[in-house]
């Protein structure tokens, strides 16, 4: 493995002799937010992260040219990323028996895999079993926020009150009015760029200046207006005008974050360490312990309350206990569910907080794959323009099952797309032949393509769930997660519709359709897993209340995506942070009153 | 953008990794680590036929594509890609002998072009080893060329990867 340089000196190991006000497990969007809110309110917080604290800028090297990298951005020999075929044909654990030295999820197969080889987990160390699933994990300070896709969207009452709208599933125990002030807080504290559209199903944020569109996108936007559909500049969790935070720069439109698997070495794109954790450490109230893989929430047998967390040092394999008055899980939707299920005791034989039997269930996410590629004929042969200096290109919000009622499926999907000149010419692989004509054709067409792919809501279903594998354990001896999860008819019908509408929208804009993709990517591909410890008002059918507080154990909170009641089709990160902020406000109040 | 593109990038890259690429050296001075001298000459020539120099920019030879391919094969973790390349070159030479009675490099430029045209015709559904080799070398030529200085700057005239200190380039959403 690469020797990792620690930028600001090794953190002193956390003092584990004291009892903290709160221990937070996980340092991604949710854990970082919990640390920010609680330390700002004066609580003494211990933050546990399973991965390392690494010199992230040395990993990302955002502006490095391909030709200045010895392998043009590829990882060294012996590193392998699982591809779609492997996910489809093989059965997890995908790393098992591999001859490769290191095996990564599919994200490690994108151009620039060398830049994420120390960010993604090695599948060989972190097995899981069961049904096909592309589980993308990052273990390091900040988790997946170091390389996230940055699309930052709000949910609306079409999502929070989905059951009231179409009768399916459960409503959330909150409405948009409850979370709206917290979306505002997240927008102001972290910065978000976008263009207001005044859509009831995709509420506007408090936007900083938006990304611009390409010539093709500006035209496509006009055409879609005629269909009562909206193309809006990518709403990015990126500060384009700057925020008051000495660890972050504003965005200079370098575009590195969209050319690579992700990441921003000037931290204009939100990441949890610079956006939330470093400022929280500056309060003096936050203690950080990295290389700390939590494997059990500890219970006080007298009170039934949580008393702390047991963790194993991921390097020394020694086990420690962290004591705290409040335990907050933010380890990610699947890891938090795993941790709840692992925490079995006399009081909680099925895992802590699981009297409902719903932990691990109602697992949902976004389905993706179908989409279309088009050619804007008028743009063929034109001079190169700067089109990829941005965190993302465009988003087409949901338009299905709002006022209309589709015959084949409920809920909706949005499209993410892009167009224009990139660092690697689009269409090259599909250009036939060779020689001067080939070369000229690649050059002439490079900036004329436009493409988009759908992200659809996967319905939350009790029968889609994870549990603990009875036999397989990870490198640290912790039982692995086992998947029982499949897309069903609603997702398949929705995906057929995605391919149809993608084509229809291009055709209406007089864009030549050169490819329609109908393939549904492996479960997990969207990296938007949600729902495994859902909120609700009824303790019999939900795990958490509206403040992400365990119905069973009042000083236990689960503040990540596992609390979401339904997936919506909008990307979850901004909602995860707004919900977490709201819950932690409540938590701090209750803590101050001695109610926890 | 689309996953098929990602997969193709991956396929092209699957011939695996390379040590430091001396792309700054003219390819003639490069001492191949995997290819024999005659194999290297064939790869260098064929890559330059796939992406030749034209009025806009230098071709694959000027961009050091053969050296890029050689370096990656020399440190390949998987055994199969180097074997596949060696077998592919053999198939090209066999086809050249059969068609022209000469090695590929000893053939005339017209004969080389005819051979390449023949194997490229089956690009969509290659059957013979020589036809499969065309896909292989084309893929790696694309990958090596369009990630090179010449490919990015001279040919594509790529404008990005810069600090935009004022307005962002592009069109407003109106």
Contacts between the chains, C-beta under 8 A, distances in Angstrom:
chain1	res1	chain2	res2	distance
A	63	B	161	6.0
A	65	B	149	7.7
A	65	B	152	7.2
A	65	B	161	6.9
A	66	B	147	3.9
A	66	B	148	7.8
A	66	B	152	7.2
A	67	B	21	7.9
A	67	B	23	6.2
A	67	B	147	6.2
A	67	B	148	5.4
A	67	B	149	5.1
A	67	B	152	7.2
A	70	B	18	6.6
A	70	B	19	6.5
A	70	B	20	4.8
A	70	B	21	6.1
A	71	B	17	5.0
A	71	B	18	5.3
A	71	B	21	8.0
A	71	B	72	7.3
A	72	B	21	7.9
A	72	B	68	7.6
A	72	B	143	7.3
A	72	B	144	7.6
A	72	B	147	4.3
A	73	B	147	7.6
A	74	B	13	5.5
A	74	B	17	5.8
A	75	B	17	7.2
A	76	B	17	5.7
A	77	B	16	5.6
A	77	B	17	4.2
A	77	B	75	5.1
A	77	B	76	6.4
A	77	B	77	3.7
A	78	B	77	4.4
A	81	B	10	7.3
A	83	B	7	6.2
A	83	B	10	6.0
A	84	B	3	6.3
A	84	B	7	6.4
A	100	B	77	7.0
A	101	B	77	7.6
A	109	B	6	6.8
A	109	B	10	4.9
A	110	B	6	6.0
A	110	B	9	7.7
A	111	B	6	8.0
A	111	B	9	5.7
A	195	B	173	4.6
A	209	B	168	7.9
A	210	B	172	8.0
A	210	B	173	6.6
A	211	B	168	6.4
A	211	B	170	7.4
A	212	B	168	4.8
A	212	B	169	6.5
A	212	B	170	2.9
A	212	B	171	5.6
A	212	B	172	6.3
A	213	B	170	5.6
A	213	B	171	4.7
A	213	B	172	7.4
A	213	B	173	5.9
A	214	B	170	6.0
A	214	B	171	7.0
A	215	B	171	6.4
A	217	B	171	7.3
A	218	B	171	4.0
A	218	B	172	7.9
A	218	B	173	7.5
A	218	B	174	7.8
A	221	B	173	6.2
A	231	B	173	7.8
A	232	B	173	6.4
A	233	B	173	5.4
A	252	B	163	4.4
A	252	B	164	5.5
A	252	B	165	6.4
A	253	B	163	7.6
A	253	B	164	3.6
A	253	B	168	4.6
A	253	B	169	7.3
A	254	B	160	7.8
A	254	B	161	6.5
A	254	B	162	6.8
A	254	B	163	6.1
A	254	B	164	7.4
A	255	B	160	5.2
A	255	B	161	6.8
A	256	B	161	7.0
A	259	B	160	7.8
A	259	B	161	7.6
A	369	B	3	7.1
A	371	B	2	6.7
A	373	B	1	7.3
A	373	B	2	6.1
A	383	B	157	7.7
A	384	B	156	6.6
A	384	B	157	4.4
A	384	B	158	6.7
A	384	B	159	5.6
A	385	B	159	6.4
A	385	B	169	6.8
A	385	B	170	8.0
A	386	B	159	3.9
A	386	B	160	5.5
A	386	B	162	7.5
A	386	B	164	7.6
A	386	B	169	4.0
A	386	B	170	7.6
A	387	B	159	7.9
A	387	B	160	7.3
A	387	B	169	7.5
A	387	B	170	7.0
A	388	B	160	4.7
A	389	B	160	5.2
A	389	B	162	7.0
A	389	B	164	5.5
A	389	B	168	6.4
A	389	B	169	6.1
A	390	B	168	6.7
A	390	B	170	7.7
A	417	B	1	7.7
A	418	B	1	5.9
A	421	B	156	7.4
A	421	B	158	6.8
A	421	B	159	7.0
A	421	B	160	7.5
A	422	B	160	7.6
A	423	B	152	6.5
A	423	B	158	5.6
A	423	B	160	6.2
A	423	B	161	6.6
A	424	B	146	5.5
A	424	B	147	7.1
A	425	B	146	5.9
A	425	B	156	5.9
A	426	B	1	7.3
A	426	B	5	7.9
A	428	B	142	5.4
A	428	B	146	6.5
A	429	B	5	6.4
A	429	B	8	4.4
A	429	B	9	7.8
A	429	B	12	7.8
A	429	B	139	7.7
A	429	B	142	6.9
A	432	B	123	5.8
A	432	B	124	7.5
A	433	B	120	6.2
A	433	B	123	7.4
A	434	B	49	6.5
A	434	B	50	4.2
A	434	B	51	7.7
A	434	B	116	6.6
A	434	B	120	5.6
A	434	B	138	6.4
A	435	B	49	6.4
A	435	B	50	6.9
A	435	B	52	6.1
A	436	B	52	5.8
A	436	B	54	5.4
A	438	B	50	7.0
A	438	B	51	7.3
A	439	B	51	5.4
A	439	B	52	6.9
A	439	B	54	6.1
A	439	B	59	7.7
A	439	B	155	7.4
A	440	B	54	7.1
A	442	B	146	8.0
A	443	B	56	6.9
A	443	B	155	6.4
A	443	B	156	6.9
A	446	B	156	6.3
A	451	B	1	4.3
A	451	B	2	5.8
A	453	B	1	7.5
A	453	B	2	6.8
A	515	B	2	7.4
A	517	B	2	5.9
A	517	B	3	7.5
A	517	B	4	7.1
A	519	B	3	7.5
A	521	B	3	6.4
